[in-house]
Amino acid sequence: MMELSERYGIYHARWQVSAVIMMLPMYIATSIIGLGSVIALIPCHIIGATLFWYIDKWIFDDKS
């Protein structure tokens, strides 16, 4: 079972990685498709939630 500090460290690293990974959909939505920044956040957050659901589930699973 992971200690709380380990979980926090992994979650923090995941958060930093997700910011970099989500730059691509945000760039596509704003620069290529031409959506405004605020409107582009909606599909980008859906994409991010879908991608990182399994990682967050693993981090917060009590059996880890």
N, C-alpha and C positions, 0 to 999 in steps of 0.2 A: 504494500500500500504506500502510495506516495505521500510524503509529508506536505503540509500546507505550503511551505517555502518552495519546495520543488514544483508544486502545481502553479504557484504564482510565477515562478521563473519561466516555466514552459508557456504559460498563458501570455506573459509579457512578450516573450520572443515571438509567439504566434501573432500577437497584435502588431508587432513591428513588421513582420513578414507580410501580413495581410495588407498593410498600407501600401507596400511596394507592389504587390501583386494586383491590387485594385486600381493602380494607376492606368493599366492598359484598358480595362473597360471604360473607365472615366474618360480617357483620351479619345477612344473610339466614339463614345456617346456625344462628347462635346465638339471635337474637331472634325470628325469624319461625318457623323450623322447630323450634327449641327444643333443638338439639344442645348438648352440653357443649363448652366451648372446645377441649379437647384433641381430642375426636372430630371437631369441625368443621374442624380443621387438615387432616385427611386429604383430604376432597373439595376444600378450598380450595387445597391444594398441587397437586392434580391439575389443577385449573382454571388455576392460575398457570403450571404447567409447560407446559400446552398453549398458553396465550396467548403466553408469552414464549420459546418454543422458537425461533421464526423470528427474533426479534430477537437472541437470543444467538448463533444460527448466523451471522447477518450480522456481528455484532461480532467473532467469533472466526474468521471465514473469512479465510484467508491472501490471497485475491484482492481483498479490500476495499481 
